[in-house]
Amino acid sequence: MRILIVEDDDVLSEGLSAGLRLSGFTPDTVETLGDARAALEVSDFDGVVLDIMLPDGLGLDLLTELRAQGSNLPVLLLTARGQVRDRIRGLDTGADDYLGKPFDLDELAARLRAMMRRREGRASNALSHNGLTVDPATLSGRFREQSLKFSRRECAILCALMEHPRRVTSRDTLEERLYGWQEEVESNAVEVHIHKLRTKVGRNFIETVRGLGYRLAEEEDASSRSV
């Protein structure tokens, strides 16, 4: 999941980015409202971690703008403010959740996953399709009674495809989900991860739609485990 972190404290921002990456997220960081607005215009994010106090204004201003535009992008507010009225104002402005500093990184990751579940109307972290169940919280899964472990990027690809199993997802879309701005993307990176996934769940589980991208096979087409 691609997450935008809007935080002007460099140490905290770097810690957030490192911690969320370990939890399977793909984070990008900015320090100001202006940079956050620019980032949201050019990239698709699955959620935002938004500090309230920023050098060029209040994070609540950006939140207000997003909701006025009709955006339902999940937003978690992050602030040193501890007063109840500040939490109430943030939630009433349209925030999906709220954490006060200091906080635990594992709790932040869990709250982000919960926000994504609510947005997608799911009761569980786990995604299932054709006998495969994947839990992004643990980067693990089960396929026909066999336990599997996935890398962060393998899991991100599977989740992207499993969220819309019959929709063709382009390579560019998958790259955006896998790599942040500061990460170098090799020309065949997606293909390499797809190949590794096929060795785990079968060559027919993920279809290549030539010239368009990838999608998951229908049940009758996903039975082969050979590669």
N, C-alpha and C positions, 0 to 999 in steps of 0.2 A: 504494500500500500504506500502510495506517494503522499508524504506529509510535508506541509510548509510550516517551518518554525519561524515565528516573528518575535525575536528577542534581541535586545541590544547589549546584553551582558555577554561578552565574548566567551568567558569561561563556562558560563551556564549553557550558552548556545552550543558550544563544542561538546559538552557533556551530554546534552539532550540528543544531539545528532548521533554520537557514538552509542549511547544507550539504546536508542530506538532502532539503530541499524542492527544491533545484536538481537533485538526482538523481532526482526524480520521486516521492518519498515524501510522505506527509501526516503530519507529526509533531505530537504533543502532548507537553507537558513538565510534569512535577511534580517536587517537591523532596524529598519524604519517602515513607517506606513507607506511612504512613497514607493519603496522597493517592493513591499508586499503587494500593492496594487498592480505594479508592473508585472510581477511574477504570476499573479492570478489571471492576468490578461493573456499570457503567452503559454502557460502550462496548465495541464489538468491535474488537480490534486484530489486525494480522497479525504483529506481533512486538514485542519489548521490548528496549530498550537500557538495561541496569541497572547502575548504579554499585554497588560493594560497600560502600563506607563512606558511610553516610547519617546525618543528624542523629538519627534515632530508631531506629537499629539497622543491621543488616547486610542488604544486598541478598540475600545467600544465604538469609536467613530467608524472604523473599518467594518466592524460587525453590523452596525446600523445600515451602512451602505449595501452590504451583501444582502441583508434581509429585505431592504427596500427594492432591490433588483429581482427579488423572488428566488434568490439562491438558497438551496437547502444544504449547502456544503457544511459538514459537521465542524463545529468550532469549539475547542476547549480553551477556556480562559486561564491564564497563568499570571499570578500577581502576588506581590508581597503584602497587599492589603488584606487585613484580617477581619474587618468589620462586616457584620451581617448585611448591612444596607448595600455595601459594595457587591456582595455576592448576589443579592436580590436584583440589583440593577442590571448586572451582567446577564443573569438568566432571563430576566424580563426583556432585555434587548434582543435576545435570540440565541444566546449561547446554549450549547448542548450539554456542557459540563463545566466544572470549575475545580481548579486545584490551587491551593495557597502554597507559597514557598516557605520553608523547604518541603520537598516531597520525595517520594520514592519512585525511581524510574520504572520499576516493575508495575507499580500502581498506575502510573501514567500510561504505559503500554496497554494495560488491561482496560483502562477507561477509553482509550482510543478504539480498541477492538469492539467494546460495547457500543460506542457511537456508530461504528460502521454497521454493526448488526442491526441496530434500530433503523438506520437509513435504508437498509436493504430488506427490512421486514423479516429478519431471521431470528429465531429463538436461541440458536447455538452458534458458537464459533465455527463448528465443523461444516464443511461443504461436501456434498456427496453426488456422485454420478457414475453410473455403470459399474457398481461394485467397488468404487474407490471412494474412500472418505479421507479428507485432508483437514488437519487442525492447524491453522496458521500460528496459533499461540505457542505450539510446541515444535513447529516445523516437522511434523510427523504425519503418518497416515496409515491406513490399512487397505490392502487390496486383496480381496478373496482370501481372507484369514491370514494374510502375510503382513507383518509389520514393516513399515518403510520409514526411512529418514530422508529428508530433503535439505538441500542447501537453501539459503535465504532466497536466492534468485529462482531456483527450481520451484519453490513453494509459491513465489509471487506469480510465476507464469501459470501454474496450475490453478491458482485462485482466480486469476484474471479470466481464464478460459471457463472455469466452472461456474462463475457468477452468471455467465451468459453462454451456456454450452453449445447452442446451435447458431450463435452469432459468429461470423468470421472476425477475428481480431488481427489487425495488421501488425507487421513486425515493428513499425514505428511506434505504435501504441504500447506494445510490450516493452520496447526499449525505454520509453518514458517512465513506465512503471518500475523498471528494474534499476535505472541509473539516475543518480542525481546530477546536478550541473557540474560538479567538480570531478566526476568520475569519467574516465576515458572509456568509450564504448568501442570495442573491436568490431570490425565489419561483419563477422559471422557469429557474434556473441549469442544471439537468440537461437540460431540454429544449433550451436553447441549444447545449450541448455535443453533444447527440445530433444536432441539425440540422447542425452543422459536420462531424461524422463522416460523416453521410449524403452530404454533398457530396463527400467523398473516396472513400468505398467503395460508394456507391449507396444509394438510398432504401430498397431492400428488404433490405439486409444486416441492419439492426437492426429488429426488429418491436416495435411498441407493442401491449401486451396491455392493453386498456382497463380502467382501474380497478385494475390489478395492478402493472404495471411494464414491463420490457423484456426481450427475449431475442434471440438470434441466429437468423436464418432457417435452415431446412434448405437444402441445396445447390441444389435445383431452384428455390427461391424467392428466391435471392440474386443473380440474374444481372444485374439492371438497374443501370446506372451513372447514370441520369438522376435529377434531383432535382425 
